[in-house]
Amino acid sequence: MLRIFCMFAFAILVAVPSVAEARSSKKKVSGSNLVSASYYWHGQKTASGERFNPHGLTAAHRSLPFGTKLRVVNPRNGRAVTVRITDRGPFIKGRSLDLSLGAAKVLGITGQGVARVAMYRTGGGASAEN
C-alpha cells in the first residue's frame, strides 16, 4: 500500500510542473502578437534567391528583412518552431505569415490550412507584428 502511495505521489509531483509550464506558456501569448498564418509547399526559388525547401523551417513575410528569425507558437496546442524569413508573402488579405510545410507540421496546423499563431522575433526579444 505504501508503495502505491509513493508511486502516486511521485506521478503528481512530475505532472504538476508540466501542467503549470503549459499554462504559463499560454499566458505569454498576448493578443497583439497573434497573426493569421497559412502554409505553402510548392515553389522553386524564393524572393531571397534561395531554393525553396518545403520541409525546411522557413517562412514568408511581406516586410521583415530576409534572414530574420521568428519564434512561432500555436496557442491552441503550445507547439513552437523557429523559422527564418526567406520569401515574400502572403498576398492574401488578412494573413501575415506564410509558413513552409515543415514548419506547419511542427505547429500542427496542416489540417486547418490557416491558423492564428503568435510570432516573436528571436534574439532581440521584441515582438514582430504584421
ABEGO torsion letter per residue (X at the ends): XAAAAAAAAAAAAAAAAAAAAAAAAAAABBAAABBBBBBBABEABBAAGBBBBAABBBBBBAABBBGBBBBBBBAAAGBBBBBBBABBOBABBGBABBBBAAAAAAAGAAAAGBBBBBBBBBGAGBBBBX
